[in-house]
Amino acid sequence: MSPKRRRYLYLACAAMMVLPTLAAGRSPSTPRIGLLAWSSCGGPPNEPGLDEFTEFVRGLDDLGYKPGETVIFECRHAGRRYDGLETAAAALVRLPVDIIVTTSQPAGRAARRVTDTVPIVTIVSGDPVADGLARSLAKPGGNLTGVSYYATELTAKRLEFLKKLMPAITTVGVLANPEVSYLPFEADTRRAAEQLGLGLKIREVSAAAALESAFATMKADGVQAVFVLPDLMLAWESDRIAALALKYRLPCMAWGGWYAQEGCLMAYSADYDEMDRRLAFYVDRILKGARPGDLPIEQPTKFKLWVNLKTAKALDVEVPRTLLLLADEVIE
């Protein structure tokens, strides 16, 4: 479990325990927000569920919303399966809910397949226009809006940082989940690698159980580092990926800060907490009468580089001072 999930464990468990009570006693006029989760909607302590939405809930609190008083949460989850997202979204629509909130493009995409009338507020990881989720970023149209962290240069920047770390690198192993092949990250990686003169060994992994063999194969193929592409399953397995990278002595560059906090060598991404909180702004606007199709999909302006010096030492990798000066967070 990532440090972020541990940090929010208490809040998540406490919030999920009161959700059924809040929903049962709600006023008919109280807005009902559907949370479409990847992992869980409560249960054992190691599966709190609501941590996917903690910053969003905090954002609503900053805007004056009080759970159980001025807004009600309903949560349905996919059980960490992509084919479960659409089922969970359909369950929210049947309740019904006034808005569906998600924190990933696969979840937003699943909700969009289920309904074209219930407003959907989501974080988008790929290109929402190319994926058919919006007509344009400025005026999405339809019933979906939110925040995008996608930019083609992000993938190239991650590879550039890896090249700065290891100037002699020639071959990079790529972890990709074929279930999200519609997202643009693999194509972006191929283009960026070609420009940097890097060879790629792409390993498709659709289940956590296949991670060990993927690392063993990449090591046998002579890769010198591992590059993790955005994916919900891989994100949930960040601690295992970090451990395997250390076991096989492969520097790992990932797309979310929690990977570096778990032990991967580097990560570079937008500020996810900030994006989660920003979703509350969209919900507030929609509850006050705005149409989701009229609310522009925002793109991030803040990006962070994480470097784990403890991992670098374990791998006998010397991090150049120029790279450390660029880092927003150095883990020692």
Secondary structure as UniProt FT lines:
FT   HELIX           3..7
FT   HELIX           9..24
FT   TURN            28..29
FT   STRAND          32..37
FT   TURN            45..46
FT   HELIX           50..53
FT   HELIX           54..62
FT   TURN            63..64
FT   TURN            68..70
FT   STRAND          71..77
FT   TURN            79..80
FT   HELIX           83..94
FT   STRAND          99..101
FT   HELIX           105..114
FT   STRAND          120..124
FT   TURN            128..132
FT   TURN            142..143
FT   STRAND          144..148
FT   HELIX           152..165
FT   TURN            167..168
FT   STRAND          171..176
FT   HELIX           178..180
FT   TURN            181..182
FT   HELIX           185..196
FT   STRAND          199..204
FT   HELIX           208..210
FT   HELIX           211..220
FT   TURN            221..222
FT   STRAND          225..228
FT   HELIX           232..236
FT   HELIX           238..247
FT   TURN            248..249
FT   STRAND          252..254
FT   HELIX           257..262
FT   STRAND          266..270
FT   HELIX           272..287
FT   TURN            288..289
FT   HELIX           292..294
FT   STRAND          303..308
FT   HELIX           309..314
FT   TURN            315..316
FT   HELIX           321..326
FT   STRAND          329..331
//
